[in-house]
Amino acid sequence: MLKAQKVFWGWVGFCLLGAVLTGAAESWAVTETKSTKARASKASTWAEHRQAMRAVCDDLSVQVVALPSGTILWENQAHKPLVPASLTKLLTSYAALKVLGPDYRFRTEIWAECKPVQGVVSGSLWIKGYGDPFLIPERIWILAQKVRSQGIEKVLGGIYVDDSAFDPPLEHLCLDNRCDRPHNPLISATAFNNNTVSVEIVPGKAGPAAPNLRTFPPTDYVVFCQAWQAQAKNPRVGLESLGVGDDGRETFRVYGKKPGEAFLPAEYRMNIQDPQRFAALTFRRALKDAGTEVQSADAGSRPLPPQAFLVYRFESPPLSDVLYGLNRYSNNFMAEMMLRVLGFHVYGPPGSLAKGCRAVENVLVGLGIPTAEAILDSGSGLTRSTRVSAATFNAVLMAAHRDWGVGPEFLASLARSGEEGTLRKRMKACAADYTIRGKTGTLKDVVSFSGYIGNLFGTAYAVTVIMNGVAAPWKAREALDAFVTDIPRLAAAKGP
């Protein structure tokens, strides 16, 4: 299962790469040329690195500590809260591990309007979600198979979704003008495929001149409108939603110049506008494939009736596995789902943004972090009103490092320099025997990093850098990477 998840998250990382590079979401793709420039940084002291970073930002919060002692090696405005961007996910992840536990499993329930009789449900089926962020297509298929395994061969009614576990039932977070892109997530308690659909363009029977369109996951929710332009100036394919029609299906318009054979298959990922109906119609298709006939075409959002019969309770992989994709690929959707589940668990249903933020803040207070240094209104960092200090993130890194109950899972979720995830092409210039594991953060004018530097000989450091007021993000990343990769040498050197 873990191997399959790694393959899936590799696919997610690839699919999100284009959206990420807009600067509104997490940015992890740095060219080899820029990495080489970072290695060539002439800064040789703490002060010179500070000067290099301040030259590319308006405000800076930095702290470097030795582990496990917590001795501060160097800092700059370490207790000043700044906009941290996606570093916020570290706080959400740590709080979830501490409160819910690494083995916590998110659940999704299937209910029937009445108890099946001889394989037939005379009424409708309901999907009641509780914030599972990992209802990916293969697990939707498994869920349908599990319903069929309960002996249900026919459903006379329709398929409905009850999203009352979250308040409000549907939220759309959008920080830029690309609200249809997956980095601006749609949040609902029942969320199939991150409330997104992938449109695949594949060669048709007549070849690439007549491409076919299909969706992943397979669903009856989507309708296509093809508007290919033979003389299009821009060779790129465009995809846009025309909205949900009277029939409850969403139309996606595909336009631009038809891609040539060398560019097929091609894939584009979009948010959908009606998550409840999308989930209902997608599950209806999955049930049909599993051998369960749903006779009524009715589908959408409807409260679960009090007399309903529980058919099956479906559980996600453990939280420790889910964190692999959340932090390594900086998934905004998963972080926001987890925050609301945390609020649900601590303060009771329904889960909400406010409850989730309060639950995280309580965990931070337990670490001795002043409330003024962690002002939260997000689980993912997709906001400009969250403010957190570098010292706060280092306190969490130190606490996780000392805690064998959650530390290994927390560390394993982080990206690794030169490997997969958001550090795949970054921070390769560190000393040969040191490894960097951490979380990156990027908004249009924010560049940040928080994580560990360590080697097999037991030397380790925790470092957090938050840069605000950034005009050129790639220059800020160069200065940040040069500083972080130089920390082992700086720590070993004498003097300021």
ZAMARGU-4260 file (C-alpha; in steps of 0.2 Angstrom, whole numbers, plus 5000, padded with zeros to 4 digits):
<rodrens>
0) 5000/5000/5000 | 5014/5012/5005 | 5022/5009/4988 | 5006/5013/4979 | 5004/5029/4988
5) 5022/5034/4984 | 5018/5031/4965 | 5001/5041/4967 | 5010/5056/4976 | 5023/5056/4963
10) 5009/5058/4950 | 5000/5071/4961 | 5017/5081/4962 | 5019/5080/4943 | 5001/5086/4940
15) 5002/5100/4952 | 5019/5107/4946 | 5011/5118/4933 | 4999/5126/4945 | 5013/5128/4958
20) 5024/5138/4947 | 5011/5152/4946 | 5018/5158/4963 | 5001/5157/4972 | 5005/5140/4979
25) 5020/5130/4984 | 5035/5131/4973 | 5048/5117/4973 | 5055/5117/4955 | 5071/5127/4955
30) 5082/5125/4939 | 5099/5117/4940 | 5107/5134/4934 | 5099/5143/4949 | 5105/5129/4961
35) 5123/5131/4954 | 5122/5150/4957 | 5116/5147/4975 | 5131/5136/4978 | 5142/5150/4972
40) 5137/5162/4986 | 5151/5171/4993 | 5144/5173/5010 | 5155/5165/5023 | 5148/5171/5040
45) 5131/5172/5049 | 5131/5191/5046 | 5135/5190/5028 | 5121/5177/5025 | 5109/5188/5034
50) 5115/5203/5023 | 5112/5192/5007 | 5095/5187/5013 | 5090/5205/5018 | 5095/5211/5001
55) 5081/5201/4993 | 5067/5203/5005 | 5059/5217/5016 | 5058/5207/5032 | 5066/5191/5039
60) 5064/5179/5054 | 5077/5166/5056 | 5083/5154/5070 | 5096/5140/5070 | 5097/5128/5085
65) 5108/5113/5089 | 5099/5097/5092 | 5094/5089/5104 | 5100/5103/5116 | 5091/5117/5109
70) 5105/5129/5110 | 5103/5144/5099 | 5117/5145/5086 | 5111/5161/5077 | 5095/5170/5075
75) 5088/5186/5067 | 5071/5192/5073 | 5067/5174/5078 | 5051/5179/5088 | 5044/5191/5075
80) 5028/5183/5067 | 5028/5184/5048 | 5018/5176/5034 | 5025/5158/5034 | 5015/5152/5018
85) 5015/5133/5017 | 5026/5130/5033 | 5009/5131/5042 | 5007/5113/5037 | 5020/5108/5049
90) 5010/5115/5064 | 4994/5106/5057 | 5004/5090/5055 | 5012/5090/5072 | 4996/5094/5081
95) 4987/5080/5071 | 5000/5068/5076 | 4999/5073/5094 | 4980/5074/5096 | 4974/5060/5084
100) 4990/5049/5084 | 5000/5042/5070 | 4988/5027/5068 | 4972/5038/5067 | 4961/5033/5052
105) 4949/5044/5043 | 4932/5036/5040 | 4918/5037/5026 | 4902/5028/5029 | 4889/5021/5017
110) 4871/5021/5023 | 4855/5014/5016 | 4838/5021/5018 | 4832/5005/5024 | 4840/4988/5027
115) 4843/4978/5011 | 4831/4963/5007 | 4837/4949/4996 | 4851/4961/4989 | 4839/4975/4986
120) 4838/4992/4994 | 4821/4999/4991 | 4827/5017/4994 | 4842/5027/4992 | 4861/5026/4997
125) 4870/5039/5007 | 4888/5043/5007 | 4893/5052/5024 | 4910/5058/5025 | 4921/5063/5040
130) 4935/5072/5031 | 4945/5058/5023 | 4958/5067/5013 | 4963/5051/5004 | 4948/5046/4994
135) 4958/5044/4978 | 4951/5035/4963 | 4957/5017/4967 | 4950/5019/4985 | 4933/5024/4977
140) 4933/5008/4967 | 4937/4998/4983 | 4923/5007/4992 | 4911/5002/4979 | 4917/4984/4979
145) 4915/4983/4998 | 4897/4989/4996 | 4894/4975/4983 | 4902/4963/4995 | 4888/4966/5007
150) 4876/4958/4995 | 4869/4973/4988 | 4864/4970/4970 | 4852/4984/4967 | 4847/5001/4973
155) 4830/5007/4968 | 4833/5025/4974 | 4847/5037/4970 | 4864/5042/4978 | 4866/5056/4990
160) 4879/5064/5000 | 4878/5071/5018 | 4892/5083/5022 | 4886/5089/5039 | 4902/5084/5047
165) 4910/5101/5042 | 4903/5118/5045 | 4900/5125/5032 | 4898/5110/5021 | 4908/5118/5007
170) 4922/5130/5007 | 4932/5136/4993 | 4949/5144/4997 | 4956/5155/4983 | 4971/5166/4985
175) 4974/5171/4967 | 4963/5173/4952 | 4965/5154/4947 | 4951/5147/4958 | 4948/5132/4947
180) 4966/5126/4950 | 4969/5112/4963 | 4981/5123/4973 | 4965/5133/4978 | 4956/5119/4986
185) 4937/5115/4988 | 4934/5108/5006 | 4920/5097/5010 | 4918/5082/5022 | 4915/5070/5008
190) 4929/5073/4995 | 4932/5062/4980 | 4949/5064/4972 | 4953/5080/4982 | 4937/5087/4974
195) 4946/5088/4957 | 4944/5079/4941 | 4958/5075/4928 | 4954/5077/4910 | 4965/5065/4899
200) 4967/5068/4881 | 4972/5052/4872 | 4974/5047/4854 | 4957/5042/4845 | 4954/5028/4834
205) 4958/5039/4819 | 4975/5044/4828 | 4980/5060/4836 | 4970/5071/4823 | 4955/5065/4832
210) 4959/5064/4850 | 4947/5057/4863 | 4943/5064/4880 | 4940/5055/4896 | 4940/5058/4915
215) 4950/5051/4929 | 4941/5045/4940 | 4928/5039/4928 | 4912/5049/4931 | 4895/5054/4924
220) 4897/5071/4931 | 4907/5079/4917 | 4902/5084/4900 | 4914/5089/4887 | 4913/5103/4874
225) 4927/5103/4861 | 4933/5119/4853 | 4949/5114/4844 | 4956/5128/4833 | 4967/5123/4818
230) 4975/5140/4817 | 4978/5143/4835 | 4992/5155/4839 | 4995/5147/4855 | 4999/5128/4854
235) 4994/5125/4872 | 4978/5116/4876 | 4966/5126/4887 | 4953/5119/4899 | 4939/5129/4907
240) 4923/5125/4916 | 4907/5132/4908 | 4897/5128/4925 | 4884/5116/4930 | 4869/5114/4919
245) 4851/5111/4922 | 4855/5092/4922 | 4867/5094/4936 | 4882/5090/4926 | 4897/5101/4924
250) 4903/5106/4906 | 4922/5107/4903 | 4927/5116/4887 | 4943/5110/4879 | 4951/5122/4867
255) 4967/5127/4858 | 4977/5118/4845 | 4975/5099/4845 | 4991/5091/4852 | 5002/5081/4841
260) 5005/5063/4843 | 5022/5067/4853 | 5012/5076/4866 | 4999/5063/4869 | 4992/5057/4881
265) 4990/5074/4890 | 4982/5077/4907 | 4974/5093/4915 | 4968/5094/4932 | 4954/5105/4938
270) 4943/5109/4953 | 4924/5104/4951 | 4910/5116/4956 | 4898/5104/4964 | 4908/5091/4975
275) 4892/5083/4982 | 4885/5079/4965 | 4902/5074/4958 | 4904/5062/4973 | 4887/5054/4971
280) 4888/5052/4952 | 4906/5046/4953 | 4901/5033/4966 | 4886/5028/4956 | 4897/5024/4941
285) 4909/5014/4953 | 4895/5004/4960 | 4889/5000/4942 | 4907/4994/4938 | 4906/4983/4954
290) 4890/4975/4949 | 4877/4985/4959 | 4863/4993/4949 | 4857/5010/4954 | 4840/5013/4946
295) 4836/5031/4950 | 4847/5045/4942 | 4844/5056/4957 | 4860/5062/4965 | 4867/5076/4975
300) 4866/5083/4993 | 4853/5078/5006 | 4853/5075/5025 | 4855/5057/5031 | 4838/5051/5037
305) 4837/5046/5055 | 4831/5028/5052 | 4845/5024/5040 | 4855/5008/5040 | 4874/5007/5041
310) 4880/4997/5026 | 4899/4999/5027 | 4912/5010/5037 | 4927/5013/5026 | 4944/5018/5034
315) 4958/5027/5026 | 4977/5022/5028 | 4984/5028/5045 | 4988/5047/5047 | 5006/5043/5047
320) 5004/5037/5028 | 4993/5052/5024 | 5006/5064/5030 | 5018/5058/5017 | 5009/5067/5003
325) 5003/5081/5013 | 5020/5088/5018 | 5031/5081/5004 | 5021/5088/4990 | 5013/5102/5000
330) 4995/5098/4997 | 4984/5112/5003 | 4968/5102/5002 | 4974/5088/5013 | 4980/5101/5026
335) 4964/5110/5027 | 4954/5094/5028 | 4965/5088/5042 | 4963/5104/5051 | 4944/5103/5051
340) 4945/5084/5057 | 4956/5090/5071 | 4943/5103/5076 | 4929/5089/5075 | 4939/5077/5086
345) 4944/5090/5100 | 4928/5101/5101 | 4915/5090/5093 | 4905/5090/5077 | 4904/5099/5066
350) 4922/5102/5061 | 4927/5120/5056 | 4941/5131/5052 | 4940/5140/5069 | 4939/5124/5079
355) 4954/5117/5070 | 4965/5132/5072 | 4960/5133/5091 | 4966/5114/5093 | 4982/5118/5084
360) 4985/5133/5095 | 4982/5123/5111 | 4996/5111/5106 | 5008/5125/5103 | 5003/5133/5120
365) 5008/5116/5128 | 5025/5118/5120 | 5027/5135/5129 | 5025/5145/5113 | 5017/5163/5116
370) 5001/5165/5108 | 5007/5181/5100 | 5020/5171/5090 | 5007/5160/5081 | 4991/5168/5074
375) 4982/5155/5064 | 4968/5156/5052 | 4973/5142/5040 | 4979/5124/5040 | 4989/5125/5024
380) 4996/5143/5024 | 4986/5148/5009 | 4983/5165/5017 | 4991/5181/5021 | 4984/5184/5038
385) 4992/5169/5047 | 5007/5175/5056 | 5020/5163/5064 | 5038/5166/5070 | 5054/5156/5066
390) 5056/5152/5084 | 5038/5144/5084 | 5043/5132/5070 | 5059/5127/5078 | 5050/5124/5095
395) 5039/5111/5085 | 5054/5104/5076 | 5063/5102/5093 | 5048/5094/5101 | 5046/5081/5087
400) 5064/5077/5087 | 5063/5072/5106 | 5046/5063/5104 | 5048/5045/5099 | 5029/5044/5099
405) 5027/5055/5084 | 5044/5061/5079 | 5048/5047/5066 | 5032/5049/5057 | 5034/5068/5057
410) 5052/5067/5050 | 5047/5054/5037 | 5034/5066/5030 | 5046/5079/5025 | 5054/5082/5008
415) 5072/5077/5006 | 5085/5088/4997 | 5089/5081/4980 | 5075/5068/4981 | 5057/5068/4978
420) 5045/5082/4984 | 5047/5100/4985 | 5066/5099/4988 | 5069/5088/4973 | 5080/5101/4964
425) 5085/5111/4979 | 5099/5111/4993 | 5110/5099/4984 | 5126/5108/4989 | 5126/5103/5008
430) 5141/5095/5015 | 5142/5077/5008 | 5138/5068/5024 | 5123/5079/5029 | 5105/5077/5024
435) 5092/5090/5024 | 5074/5086/5027 | 5061/5100/5028 | 5046/5110/5022 | 5046/5124/5009
440) 5034/5138/5008 | 5031/5150/4994 | 5018/5164/4990 | 5020/5178/4978 | 5030/5188/4990
445) 5035/5175/5003 | 5049/5162/5003 | 5052/5151/5018 | 5059/5135/5024 | 5059/5125/5040
450) 5067/5108/5044 | 5082/5098/5049 | 5100/5096/5044 | 5109/5081/5051 | 5121/5067/5048
455) 5124/5049/5053 | 5136/5054/5067 | 5123/5062/5077 | 5125/5080/5073 | 5109/5089/5069
460) 5101/5106/5068 | 5084/5114/5066 | 5082/5129/5055 | 5068/5140/5050 | 5069/5155/5038
465) 5054/5166/5034 | 5057/5179/5021 | 5042/5192/5017 | 5041/5206/5005 | 5050/5196/4992
470) 5051/5204/4974 | 5060/5190/4965 | 5056/5173/4973 | 5070/5164/4963 | 5083/5176/4970
475) 5076/5173/4988 | 5077/5155/4986 | 5095/5156/4980 | 5100/5166/4996 | 5090/5154/5007
480) 5097/5138/5000 | 5115/5145/5001 | 5112/5149/5019 | 5104/5133/5024 | 5117/5122/5015
485) 5131/5132/5024 | 5125/5129/5041 | 5135/5114/5046 | 5151/5124/5041 | 5145/5140/5050
490) 5141/5130/5066 | 5158/5122/5066 | 5167/5138/5063 | 5172/5150/5077 | 5166/5167/5078
495) 5150/5176/5074
</rodrens>
